[in-house]
Amino acid sequence: MKLGRVSAVAAIAAATLIGSAASPAMAATWTRTADYQRWTGLNALERGQGVATDGTYFYYAGPGGMVKATVANDSEVASSVAPIPWELSGTYGSDHIGDVEYYGGYVIAPIEDGDSGYQHPLLALYNASDLSYTGRYVQLPLAQMPGGVPWVAVDAAAGLVYTSPWDQDAAQGTNKLVAYSLNDLLNLPAGSTLPVVRTVTLSQPLSRIQGAAMWQGKLYASVDDSAKSVHSIDINSGQVAYKFHQDVESGDEVQGIAAWDFGPSGGQLHIVNVGSGWKSIFLYLQHYTQTG
């Protein structure tokens, strides 16, 4: 992801609050639930980019590290202040983690080298138990991922892993999903280039996807466009469909997304966003439930 995506988070400083929304916003068939999480200070810096879940814990990544916390009460059980190892930062200039994913006891982190011009997109594996780096990572083909790797999503049913370019343009052929083998990601030797299984052309470009997650057979993408929207993507046809507008202010920066069914009150889609204006000191995790 671009470093500008974390500028608002980097200004954050001290205290954690949990609140309730006064009036959830309805859009299409999705509604924001009443409960949300709000953080500032280090708690926000550790969470400000990405989120994933295994149903019991949320796994967060941000410019200030990585955190594992309980879904039930946001109790922190593991953290890493400097999750990008020297092996990656020293070799590739890696300096930024995007929207993470959980699968099979691992947190999968998309890692970029923004200060070096986004020349080395990587996926790295961390142990979900304690967020320690496993020593295993793969390189993504630069030709497929110009401008970094802002997010990663796992389609366990298909045995695939998805990414997409940050800036998308049909004329340049960057309006696409890039699919890789999940088995390759988990088993190739460290430093290998991850082979592309296939690409899927999107029916419309979706620039600025901050995160994506599989839900009911489709990929749901959190897009930091002017509408702060969520779109679904058919992983076979590439058909893009607008789903809803996130209940945020126009200047907010929406970030990563996780998918898990916590029921009508807990929601199914869980999205991180950074506030704007005086609220830029806050980071939020909002939950959206499907109502139709």
C-alpha positions as CSV (number, residue, x, y, z in Angstrom):
1,M,0.0,0.0,0.0
2,K,1.0,3.6,-0.5
3,L,2.5,5.3,2.6
4,G,-0.1,8.0,2.3
5,R,-2.6,5.4,3.4
6,V,-1.2,5.3,6.9
7,S,-0.6,9.1,7.4
8,A,-3.8,9.6,9.4
9,V,-3.0,6.5,11.6
10,A,0.5,7.8,12.3
11,A,-0.9,10.9,14.0
12,I,-2.8,8.8,16.6
13,A,-2.0,9.1,20.3
14,A,-3.4,7.3,23.7
15,A,-6.6,5.4,25.1
16,T,-9.0,2.7,24.0
17,L,-12.7,3.1,24.0
18,I,-15.6,0.9,22.9
19,G,-18.9,2.6,22.0
20,S,-22.3,2.1,20.4
21,A,-23.6,3.8,17.3
22,A,-26.5,6.1,17.6
23,S,-28.2,5.2,14.3
24,P,-26.8,2.5,12.1
25,A,-26.8,3.4,8.4
26,M,-28.7,1.3,6.0
27,A,-27.5,0.7,2.5
28,A,-28.7,-2.0,0.1
29,T,-29.0,-5.2,2.1
30,W,-26.3,-4.3,4.7
31,T,-26.6,-2.4,8.0
32,R,-23.9,-1.3,10.4
33,T,-24.4,-3.0,13.8
34,A,-24.8,-0.9,16.9
35,D,-21.5,-1.9,18.5
36,Y,-18.1,-0.9,17.2
37,Q,-14.6,-0.7,18.5
38,R,-12.5,2.5,18.8
39,W,-8.9,2.9,19.6
40,T,-6.2,5.6,19.7
41,G,-2.5,5.7,20.6
42,L,-0.4,2.6,20.2
43,N,-3.6,0.4,20.2
44,A,-4.6,2.2,16.9
45,L,-1.1,2.1,15.4
46,E,-0.9,-1.7,15.9
47,R,-4.3,-2.2,14.1
48,G,-4.5,0.6,11.5
49,Q,-4.2,-1.3,8.2
50,G,-5.6,-4.8,8.2
51,V,-7.8,-7.2,10.0
52,A,-8.5,-11.0,9.8
53,T,-10.3,-13.4,12.0
54,D,-10.6,-17.1,12.8
55,G,-13.8,-16.6,14.7
56,T,-12.2,-16.5,18.1
57,Y,-9.6,-13.8,17.6
58,F,-9.1,-10.8,15.4
59,Y,-5.6,-10.4,13.9
60,Y,-4.6,-6.8,13.2
61,A,-1.7,-5.2,11.4
62,G,-0.7,-1.6,11.3
63,P,2.3,0.8,11.1
64,G,2.9,0.2,14.8
65,G,3.0,-3.6,14.6
66,M,0.6,-6.6,14.8
67,V,-1.9,-7.6,17.4
68,K,-4.0,-10.7,18.3
69,A,-7.0,-9.9,20.4
70,T,-10.2,-11.8,21.4
71,V,-13.3,-11.1,19.5
72,A,-15.4,-11.2,22.6
73,N,-13.8,-8.4,24.6
74,D,-10.8,-7.1,22.6
75,S,-8.4,-8.6,25.1
76,E,-4.9,-8.6,23.7
77,V,-3.2,-12.0,23.8
78,A,-0.2,-11.4,21.5
79,S,1.6,-8.6,19.8
80,S,4.7,-7.8,17.7
81,V,6.1,-4.2,17.7
82,A,8.3,-4.8,14.7
83,P,6.8,-7.7,12.7
84,I,8.8,-7.1,9.5
85,P,12.1,-9.0,10.0
86,W,15.5,-7.7,8.9
87,E,15.7,-10.6,6.5
88,L,13.0,-8.8,4.5
89,S,13.6,-5.1,5.3
90,G,17.3,-5.4,4.7
91,T,17.1,-7.5,1.5
92,Y,14.0,-5.9,-0.1
93,G,13.5,-2.6,1.7
94,S,10.2,-4.0,3.1
95,D,8.5,-1.3,5.2
96,H,4.7,-1.8,5.2
97,I,2.1,-4.5,5.9
98,G,-1.3,-4.3,4.3
99,D,-4.5,-6.1,5.0
100,V,-3.7,-9.5,6.4
101,E,-5.5,-12.9,6.2
102,Y,-5.8,-15.9,8.5
103,Y,-5.6,-19.5,7.3
104,G,-4.7,-22.8,9.0
105,G,-2.8,-21.4,12.0
106,Y,-1.0,-18.7,10.0
107,V,-1.5,-15.0,9.5
108,I,-0.6,-14.2,5.9
109,A,0.8,-10.7,5.5
110,P,1.2,-8.7,2.2
111,I,4.4,-6.7,2.5
112,E,5.5,-3.8,0.4
113,D,8.6,-1.7,-0.1
114,G,7.1,1.8,-0.6
115,D,10.3,3.7,0.0
116,S,12.0,1.6,-2.7
117,G,9.3,2.3,-5.3
118,Y,7.2,-0.8,-4.8
119,Q,9.6,-3.2,-6.5
120,H,9.3,-6.2,-4.2
121,P,5.8,-7.3,-3.4
122,L,5.9,-10.2,-0.8
123,L,3.6,-12.5,1.1
124,A,5.0,-13.6,4.5
125,L,3.7,-16.2,7.0
126,Y,3.4,-15.6,10.7
127,N,2.4,-18.0,13.4
128,A,-1.1,-17.1,14.5
129,S,-0.4,-18.4,18.0
130,D,2.0,-15.7,18.9
131,L,2.5,-13.6,15.7
132,S,6.1,-14.8,15.4
133,Y,7.6,-14.8,11.9
134,T,7.9,-18.3,10.5
135,G,10.9,-17.5,8.2
136,R,8.7,-18.3,5.2
137,Y,7.8,-15.8,2.5
138,V,7.3,-15.7,-1.3
139,Q,7.8,-13.0,-3.9
140,L,5.0,-12.0,-6.1
141,P,5.7,-11.3,-9.8
142,L,6.2,-7.5,-10.2
143,A,4.6,-7.5,-13.7
144,Q,1.3,-8.6,-12.1
145,M,1.5,-6.4,-9.0
146,P,2.8,-2.9,-9.9
147,G,2.4,-0.4,-7.1
148,G,2.6,-2.9,-4.2
149,V,0.4,-5.5,-2.7
150,P,-2.2,-3.8,-0.5
151,W,-4.1,-7.0,0.5
152,V,-4.3,-10.7,0.4
153,A,-7.3,-13.1,0.6
154,V,-7.6,-16.8,0.8
155,D,-10.3,-18.8,-1.0
156,A,-10.0,-22.0,1.0
157,A,-12.7,-23.9,-0.9
158,A,-10.8,-23.3,-4.2
159,G,-7.3,-23.6,-2.7
160,L,-6.4,-20.2,-4.1
161,V,-4.9,-17.0,-2.8
162,Y,-5.9,-13.6,-4.4
163,T,-4.3,-10.2,-4.7
164,S,-4.9,-7.3,-7.1
165,P,-3.1,-4.2,-8.3
166,W,-3.7,-0.9,-6.3
167,D,-4.2,1.3,-9.4
168,Q,-6.5,-0.3,-11.9
169,D,-6.9,0.7,-15.5
170,A,-8.6,-1.4,-18.2
171,A,-6.4,0.1,-20.9
172,Q,-3.3,-1.1,-19.1
173,G,-4.8,-4.5,-18.1
174,T,-4.5,-3.9,-14.4
175,N,-8.2,-4.3,-13.7
176,K,-7.8,-7.9,-12.5
177,L,-7.6,-10.4,-9.7
178,V,-4.4,-12.4,-9.6
179,A,-4.8,-16.0,-8.3
180,Y,-2.1,-18.2,-6.8
181,S,-2.1,-21.7,-5.4
182,L,-2.6,-21.8,-1.6
183,N,-0.5,-25.0,-1.5
184,D,2.4,-23.2,-3.2
185,L,2.2,-20.4,-0.8
186,L,2.4,-22.8,2.2
187,N,5.1,-25.1,0.8
188,L,7.4,-23.4,-1.6
189,P,10.9,-22.7,-0.3
190,A,11.4,-19.3,1.3
191,G,12.1,-16.5,-1.2
192,S,10.5,-18.4,-4.2
193,T,8.5,-16.5,-6.7
194,L,4.8,-17.6,-6.3
195,P,3.5,-18.8,-9.7
196,V,0.3,-17.3,-11.0
197,V,-2.5,-19.8,-11.5
198,R,-4.7,-17.4,-13.4
199,T,-5.9,-13.9,-13.7
200,V,-9.5,-12.7,-13.7
201,T,-10.4,-9.5,-15.5
202,L,-12.8,-7.3,-13.6
203,S,-15.9,-6.0,-15.2
204,Q,-14.9,-2.5,-14.0
205,P,-11.6,-1.2,-12.6
206,L,-11.6,-1.1,-8.8
207,S,-8.6,1.1,-7.8
208,R,-7.8,1.6,-4.1
209,I,-8.9,-1.7,-2.8
210,Q,-7.6,-1.6,0.8
211,G,-8.7,-5.1,1.7
212,A,-10.8,-8.1,0.6
213,A,-12.2,-11.2,2.1
214,M,-14.2,-14.2,0.9
215,W,-17.9,-14.3,1.9
216,Q,-20.5,-16.8,0.6
217,G,-18.4,-17.7,-2.4
218,K,-17.6,-14.1,-3.5
219,L,-14.8,-11.7,-2.7
220,Y,-15.9,-8.6,-0.8
221,A,-13.6,-5.6,-1.3
222,S,-13.3,-2.5,0.9
223,V,-12.5,0.4,-1.5
224,D,-11.2,3.7,-0.4
225,D,-12.9,5.6,-3.2
226,S,-15.1,8.7,-2.8
227,A,-18.0,6.6,-1.8
228,K,-16.1,4.5,0.7
229,S,-17.8,1.5,-0.8
230,V,-17.8,-2.2,-0.5
231,H,-18.1,-4.3,-3.7
232,S,-18.5,-8.0,-4.4
233,I,-16.4,-9.7,-7.0
234,D,-17.3,-12.9,-8.7
235,I,-14.1,-14.8,-8.6
236,N,-14.8,-16.7,-11.8
237,S,-16.4,-14.1,-14.1
238,G,-14.8,-11.0,-12.6
239,Q,-18.3,-9.3,-12.4
240,V,-18.1,-6.4,-9.9
241,A,-21.3,-5.4,-8.0
242,Y,-21.7,-2.5,-5.6
243,K,-23.0,-3.6,-2.3
244,F,-23.0,-0.7,0.2
245,H,-21.6,2.6,1.3
246,Q,-19.6,2.3,4.5
247,D,-21.0,4.4,7.4
248,V,-18.0,6.7,7.6
249,E,-17.4,10.4,7.0
250,S,-16.2,11.5,3.5
251,G,-12.7,12.2,4.7
252,D,-12.2,9.0,6.6
253,E,-9.8,6.4,5.2
254,V,-11.3,2.9,5.0
255,Q,-8.9,0.0,5.4
256,G,-8.9,-3.8,5.7
257,I,-11.8,-6.2,5.9
258,A,-12.5,-9.6,7.5
259,A,-15.5,-11.9,7.0
260,W,-17.0,-14.1,9.7
261,D,-20.6,-14.7,10.7
262,F,-21.1,-13.5,14.3
263,G,-24.9,-13.4,13.9
264,P,-27.2,-10.4,13.3
265,S,-25.8,-8.4,16.2
266,G,-22.1,-9.2,15.5
267,G,-22.3,-8.9,11.7
268,Q,-20.6,-10.7,8.9
269,L,-18.2,-8.1,7.5
270,H,-15.8,-6.3,9.8
271,I,-14.0,-3.3,8.4
272,V,-11.3,-1.0,9.8
273,N,-11.3,2.8,9.1
274,V,-9.3,5.8,10.2
275,G,-11.3,8.9,11.2
276,S,-10.9,12.3,9.6
277,G,-10.6,15.9,11.0
278,W,-10.3,15.9,14.7
279,K,-11.4,12.3,14.7
280,S,-8.2,11.3,12.8
281,I,-6.8,10.4,16.2
282,F,-9.2,7.4,16.2
283,L,-9.2,4.1,14.5
284,Y,-12.5,2.2,14.3
285,L,-13.6,-1.4,13.6
286,Q,-17.2,-1.5,12.3
287,H,-19.4,-4.5,11.7
288,Y,-22.0,-4.9,9.0
289,T,-24.8,-7.4,9.0
290,Q,-26.7,-8.7,6.0
291,T,-30.4,-8.0,6.3
292,G,-31.8,-9.1,3.0
